[in-house]
Amino acid sequence: MTEDHPEQDGAPDAGAEVIRDAVSRLPGKPGVYRMYDAKGDVIYVGKARNLKNRVSNYTRLTGHSGRIATMISLTQSMEFVTTATEAEALLLEANLIKKLKPRFNVILRDDKSFPYILIARDHQVAQLAKHRGARNRKGSYFGPFASAGAVNRAINTLQKAFLLRTCSDSVYANRTRPCLLYQIKRCAAPCVNYVSPEAYGELVKEAEDFLNGKSQAVKAELARQMEAAAEALDFERAASFRDRIQAMSFVTQTQGINPQSVEEADVFGLAQEGGQSCIQVFFFRSFQNWGNRAYYPKAGAGHEAAEILASFLAQFYDDKPVPRLILLSHAIEERELLEEALSTRAGHRVEVLVPQRGEKKTLVDHGLSNAREALGRKIAESSSQARLLDGVQRVFGLAEAPGRIEVYDNSHIQGANPVGVMIVAGPEGFVKAQYRKFNIQGEEARSDDFAMMREVLTRRFTRLLKEQAEGTEEGWPDLLLIDGGQGQLSAARAVLEELGLSEIPVAGIAKGPDRDAGREHFYLPGRESFMLEARDPVLYYIQRLRDEAHRFAIGSHRARRSRAIGVNPLDEVPGIGPSRKKALLQAFGSARAVARAPVADLAAVEGVSHALAQAIYDHFHESAE
């Protein structure tokens, strides 16, 4: 793979000339090209079987759609990367689009990883667990599942059917008697040897067979054992087999469509309406429906359904395992190229189909129907959200409806572990990917709520000004909401004025008498505080914003406090490792006692030299010098 950077400068309407000049130096090889505007931002990423031929198409002055014509006119420079094959170019293009988010590309909005079921084998007794992230634990992974809820329901069923442990290794090691899960028949209690290692291993094997699609064989074997137990008049054991069979039957009855001929596939249904798109993805593994998820890719006007779906698929599988079969609602161009690229990435053959009949067509129709319904709900919600933002404009006297609202709150307990947070909301609801938290650093701010707010806003807008200079800012707020009254509002205004940002609208929200929801007071610069009608939809919306900020602040504070609990002051002293730390704690009982100890007593501890004792003493007594 090689990269070339023919840079050009020119007016926005000279884009075709910029491209024409670049074409003169391009090879006739596969690769990826990037178009940049006058600010140096990537506005489009494309791939080509032949870079010279593909890019030369942009040098024509007519015959382009409005979107392409605008893109060409904005192009001020280009970059190129050649690849060995067109399939490699397709994968690189998808990776760059996800990373750079160019204005004129279809962009997958996907900030969540998929959960899996893990049967972990890094312990002598296998554990059943929910898993996200890198697969660095030894064991068998099953998925993806569309949501944590789908995984939890599956694990609940597996507990009932196969009695596998879900507790952590530390909990397992410290059990002396079975826990409640054994009492309610959801665990075989291997921790107290109520089941032999061999019998537990058989349960694990049955669970893996079930997850691998062999549910009928597993149920047949359990039915045989149930009958044998009944013939031996061991009715209690027979009843346990019956309950396990019922648990497995329940999961296949409640999963909706479960294909008979499709063992492993992802199904994509795309619906379009009102300039918006929704793609529903259904996951089928082991002949079972493992849930679905809706995506709303960002695509400007002029993108056809097939174009959106093709770009979406390449980005979707950039960081996810690829099944052997992909079923689509729309035919896409370069289907064979996509198959080749995904097969290369997956290490096995991948087939991409648009089924016309049979069970596969039924699965796609089901996905398409769900996509239409989800898009209808999305459009209705967007319309409602737009009305609420119009109400916010009216209440706070803004020039126009806000496109970005930032809400600030903080949390601490008597100054300990203070955290400030920012949440973001806009026309599409909460923008959780842009939430921010601020660990308070100033000593003054730790015991002063106003100083805490000043620090948070100073850090936030100083950084935003820097990002603006670099051309990387996420966006400027149209309204700041501060959790607090006149004092917090004054602190916020002082920061904005100091930074030359006094034009940003800011308002304070103070809880009403007795902290009653619905009796909040609102504070604006130069106005008397006011309240909204108790049933005003805008009031409910602002309460939701305030409550979301409060939830995020409390959660961030608790997380920081939990981490602080495990921190020992001795960890910060140079020269003290685990052994010496253990010896010091055994000698003095606590880190606080170590900090108060004189040098002679510290040096008396085994493994602590006089020089180290002096270093420990100096570490804890620096402020007294």
HELIX and SHEET records of a PDB file:
HELIX    1   1 PRO A   12  ALA A   14  5                                   3    
HELIX    2   2 GLY A   15  VAL A   23  1                                   9    
HELIX    3   3 LEU A   51  SER A   56  1                                   6    
HELIX    4   4 ASN A   57  THR A   59  5                                   3    
HELIX    5   5 GLY A   66  LEU A   74  1                                   9    
HELIX    6   6 GLU A   86  LEU A  100  1                                  15    
HELIX    7   7 ALA A  148  PHE A  162  1                                  15    
HELIX    8   8 ASP A  169  ALA A  173  1                                   5    
HELIX    9   9 LEU A  180  GLN A  183  1                                   4    
HELIX   10  10 PRO A  190  VAL A  192  5                                   3    
HELIX   11  11 PRO A  197  LEU A  211  1                                  15    
HELIX   12  12 SER A  215  GLU A  231  1                                  17    
HELIX   13  13 PHE A  235  GLN A  253  1                                  19    
HELIX   14  14 ALA A  305  PHE A  316  1                                  12    
HELIX   15  15 ARG A  335  ALA A  346  1                                  12    
HELIX   16  16 GLY A  358  PHE A  396  1                                  39    
HELIX   17  17 LYS A  432  GLN A  434  5                                   3    
HELIX   18  18 GLU A  444  SER A  447  5                                   4    
HELIX   19  19 ASP A  449  GLU A  470  1                                  22    
HELIX   20  20 GLN A  486  GLU A  498  1                                  13    
HELIX   21  21 PRO A  513  ARG A  515  5                                   3    
HELIX   22  22 PRO A  537  ILE A  565  1                                  29    
HELIX   23  23 PRO A  569  GLU A  572  5                                   4    
HELIX   24  24 PRO A  578  PHE A  588  1                                  11    
HELIX   25  25 ALA A  591  ARG A  596  1                                   6    
HELIX   26  26 VAL A  599  ALA A  603  1                                   5    
HELIX   27  27 HIS A  610  PHE A  620  1                                  11    
HELIX   28  28 GLU A  622  ALA A  624  5                                   3    
SHEET    1   A 4 THR A   2  ASP A   4  0                                        
SHEET    2   A 4 SER A  77  THR A  82 -1                                        
SHEET    3   A 4 GLY A  31  TYR A  36 -1                                        
SHEET    4   A 4 VAL A  42  ALA A  48 -1                                        
SHEET    1   B 3 GLN A 127  HIS A 131  0                                        
SHEET    2   B 3 TYR A 116  ALA A 120 -1                                        
SHEET    3   B 3 GLY A 139  PHE A 142 -1                                        
SHEET    1   C 5 GLN A 288  TYR A 295  0                                        
SHEET    2   C 5 GLN A 276  ARG A 285 -1                                        
SHEET    3   C 5 GLU A 264  GLU A 273 -1                                        
SHEET    4   C 5 LEU A 325  LEU A 328  1                                        
SHEET    5   C 5 GLU A 351  LEU A 353  1                                        
SHEET    1   D 6 GLY A 429  PHE A 430  0                                        
SHEET    2   D 6 ALA A 416  GLY A 426 -1                                        
SHEET    3   D 6 ILE A 405  ILE A 413 -1                                        
SHEET    4   D 6 LEU A 479  ASP A 483  1                                        
SHEET    5   D 6 VAL A 506  ALA A 510  1                                        
SHEET    6   D 6 HIS A 521  TYR A 523 -1                                        
SHEET    1   E 3 GLY A 429  PHE A 430  0                                        
SHEET    2   E 3 ALA A 416  GLY A 426 -1                                        
SHEET    3   E 3 ARG A 436  ASN A 439 -1                                        
END                                                                             
